[in-house]
């Protein structure tokens, strides 16, 4: 098993923590990754284009369920209002769009708090493959990062990249939808299902860069390639001899 190290809050991580001088040799047949035709995973517009439709689809599915027996069901809402004697402005805040907007903002705050867990999951997956992983947070963008200088296969990279998506998003949502009650619920119980759905849907949105980079790898990196920093090569005894690197690569970010 590999190792995991938290490097802390690091400015300009690619020029400090990812010291390219640490690596001076590359295989003879190495090919540097050309990202000109790749989808830019650092562009927030690309995140939104990918994640917003997914978020909307998840909420629409849950809304149909909640319409039958949850907080969007008129009988459930009226029963809760009568039991708690909710009137006037309180009713509007609780059941109106403003209330849902407040919840949505709260989820994004929660997403920021989950950043270290997200990056730690990348590292755990990598460490299980025997890789030496490091992770931290860039204070300028408040975006987490995880990386390794060790060679890895394409499959290992994809598993490492998509682990947070599966654990923080897909699996919890599958559990929520499969365990969703068929009978009419009390308002508070139904609200818990709604909040959890929104939260884990937001977790999927936060994995947009991982999904984009995974797509880039699937499309552009050969299946039998070994990836190191920003180059890849096909293992072959013919190219076993190493040469001193003449170009300075930058490291791949997960």
Secondary structure, 3 states (H helix, E strand, C coil): CCCEEEEEECCCHHHCCCCHHHCCEEECCCEECCCCCCCCCCCHHHHHHHHHHHHHHHHHHHHHHHHHHCCCCHHHHHHHHHHHCCCHHHHHHHHCHHHHHHHHHHHHHHHHHCHHHHHHHHHHHHHHCCCCEEEEEECCCCEEEEEECCCEEHHHHHHHHHHHHHHHHHHHHHHHHHCCCCCCCCHHHHHHHHHHHHHHHHHHHHCHHHHHHHHHHHHHCCCCEEEECCEEEECCHHHCCEEECCCCCCCCCC
